[in-house]
Amino acid sequence: MPRLTTRPINKVLRVRAVAVCVAVSLGLVACMGEPKDTHPDQVLTKRRALFKQFTRTLEPIGLVAGGRREYKTDEFLGLAQDLEKLSSKPWVYFTPDGNYPPTRSRPEVWSKPDAFKQAQQQYLDTVKALVLAAQGGQLPAVQKAVDGVTASCKACHKDFRFE
């Protein structure tokens, strides 16, 4: 017989936050009617491909943190490590000439490079904290670290991305 559990409100909010991050990322994928990436180096296409990988990696992480998927420590650690490997890759594709249609990046990415760099570092730090929590194997610590990652995503999107 299935066991019913009562989720505290913070778990519900965590699930919603992860769902919002996933939905925003999937929204990028769904925008098929946008103009083609005409940049010679296709920096926009490359960074979008990496962010799609983020989404595919974050989705199962969010399901575990939200209690909708079983927490298997080794599997979760592998996902966290995969995210860490990806976490530094897209930023090189925000080149000075990378602000062209169909980008969803705000001009602040280029007009406030120090703030954008700080947001990147915040993200890298939260992903590192997620890996460390996953290495510890304690679900509450992992859930808190996932909250940090999703908060970092949302903060960066708020300041540097058109929704």
C-alpha positions as CSV (number, residue, x, y, z in Angstrom):
1,M,0.0,0.0,0.0
2,P,1.5,3.4,-1.0
3,R,2.6,5.6,1.9
4,L,1.3,9.1,1.9
5,T,3.6,11.8,3.2
6,T,3.0,15.4,4.0
7,R,5.4,17.7,2.4
8,P,6.4,20.8,4.2
9,I,5.7,24.0,2.3
10,N,9.5,24.5,1.6
11,K,9.6,21.3,-0.4
12,V,6.6,22.4,-2.4
13,L,8.3,25.7,-3.1
14,R,11.5,23.8,-4.1
15,V,9.6,21.7,-6.5
16,R,7.9,24.7,-8.0
17,A,11.3,26.5,-8.3
18,V,12.9,23.6,-10.1
19,A,9.8,23.3,-12.3
20,V,10.1,27.0,-13.2
21,C,13.8,26.5,-14.2
22,V,12.9,23.5,-16.3
23,A,10.0,25.3,-17.9
24,V,12.1,28.3,-18.7
25,S,14.8,26.1,-20.2
26,L,12.2,24.1,-22.2
27,G,10.8,27.4,-23.5
28,L,14.1,28.0,-25.2
29,V,13.8,24.7,-27.0
30,A,10.2,25.4,-28.0
31,C,11.0,28.6,-29.8
32,M,11.3,27.1,-33.2
33,G,9.9,30.2,-35.0
34,E,12.9,32.3,-34.2
35,P,15.4,33.6,-36.7
36,K,18.3,31.4,-37.6
37,D,21.7,31.9,-35.9
38,T,23.7,33.7,-38.6
39,H,26.9,34.4,-36.6
40,P,29.9,32.9,-38.3
41,D,30.9,31.0,-35.0
42,Q,27.3,30.3,-34.1
43,V,27.9,31.3,-30.5
44,L,24.2,31.5,-29.7
45,T,23.6,28.0,-31.0
46,K,26.5,26.7,-29.0
47,R,25.4,28.3,-25.7
48,R,21.8,27.2,-26.2
49,A,22.9,23.6,-26.7
50,L,24.8,23.7,-23.4
51,F,21.8,25.2,-21.6
52,K,19.7,22.4,-23.0
53,Q,22.2,20.0,-21.5
54,F,21.8,21.8,-18.2
55,T,18.0,21.3,-18.3
56,R,18.4,17.5,-19.0
57,T,20.8,17.2,-16.1
58,L,18.8,19.4,-13.7
59,E,15.4,17.8,-14.3
60,P,16.2,14.5,-12.4
61,I,18.0,16.5,-9.7
62,G,14.9,18.5,-9.1
63,L,12.7,15.4,-9.0
64,V,14.9,13.9,-6.3
65,A,15.0,17.2,-4.3
66,G,11.2,17.5,-4.6
67,G,10.7,13.9,-3.3
68,R,9.2,12.7,-6.6
69,R,12.1,10.4,-7.4
70,E,14.0,8.1,-5.1
71,Y,17.2,9.4,-3.8
72,K,20.0,7.1,-4.8
73,T,23.2,8.6,-3.5
74,D,25.6,7.4,-6.2
75,E,23.3,8.2,-9.1
76,F,22.6,11.7,-7.7
77,L,26.3,12.3,-7.2
78,G,26.9,11.4,-10.8
79,L,24.2,13.9,-11.9
80,A,25.7,16.6,-9.7
81,Q,29.2,15.9,-11.1
82,D,27.8,16.1,-14.7
83,L,26.2,19.4,-13.9
84,E,29.5,20.6,-12.5
85,K,31.3,19.6,-15.7
86,L,28.8,21.6,-17.7
87,S,28.7,24.6,-15.4
88,S,31.7,26.4,-16.8
89,K,31.1,25.8,-20.4
90,P,28.5,28.2,-21.8
91,W,30.0,31.4,-20.6
92,V,32.7,31.6,-23.3
93,Y,29.9,31.9,-25.8
94,F,28.8,35.2,-24.5
95,T,31.2,37.0,-26.8
96,P,31.3,40.7,-27.3
97,D,29.7,40.1,-30.7
98,G,27.2,37.6,-29.3
99,N,24.3,40.0,-28.7
100,Y,22.3,39.4,-31.9
101,P,18.9,38.0,-32.8
102,P,17.5,35.5,-31.8
103,T,19.3,36.0,-28.4
104,R,17.2,36.2,-25.3
105,S,20.1,37.7,-23.4
106,R,19.6,41.2,-22.0
107,P,22.0,43.9,-23.1
108,E,23.2,43.9,-19.4
109,V,25.2,40.8,-20.2
110,W,27.5,43.1,-22.2
111,S,26.9,46.4,-20.5
112,K,27.5,45.1,-17.0
113,P,30.2,42.4,-17.5
114,D,31.3,42.5,-13.9
115,A,27.8,41.8,-12.6
116,F,27.4,39.0,-15.2
117,K,30.7,37.5,-14.2
118,Q,29.6,37.6,-10.6
119,A,26.4,35.8,-11.4
120,Q,28.4,33.2,-13.2
121,Q,30.6,32.7,-10.2
122,Q,27.6,32.5,-7.9
123,Y,26.2,29.7,-10.1
124,L,29.5,27.9,-10.2
125,D,29.8,28.1,-6.4
126,T,26.2,26.8,-5.9
127,V,26.9,23.9,-8.2
128,K,30.1,23.1,-6.3
129,A,28.1,23.2,-3.1
130,L,25.6,20.7,-4.6
131,V,28.5,18.3,-5.5
132,L,29.8,18.6,-1.9
133,A,26.3,18.0,-0.5
134,A,25.9,15.0,-2.8
135,Q,29.2,13.6,-1.6
136,G,27.9,13.8,1.9
137,G,24.9,11.7,1.0
138,Q,22.4,13.4,3.3
139,L,19.1,14.3,1.5
140,P,18.3,17.4,3.5
141,A,21.7,18.9,2.6
142,V,21.2,17.9,-1.0
143,Q,17.8,19.6,-1.1
144,K,19.2,22.8,0.4
145,A,22.0,22.8,-2.2
146,V,19.5,22.2,-5.0
147,D,17.6,25.3,-3.7
148,G,20.8,27.2,-4.0
149,V,21.3,26.2,-7.6
150,T,17.7,27.0,-8.6
151,A,17.9,30.4,-6.8
152,S,21.1,31.2,-8.7
153,C,19.5,30.3,-12.0
154,K,16.5,32.4,-11.3
155,A,18.6,35.4,-10.2
156,C,20.7,35.3,-13.3
157,H,17.7,35.0,-15.6
158,K,15.9,37.9,-13.8
159,D,18.9,40.2,-14.4
160,F,20.3,38.9,-17.7
161,R,17.7,37.2,-19.7
162,F,14.4,38.1,-21.4
163,E,11.8,35.6,-20.5
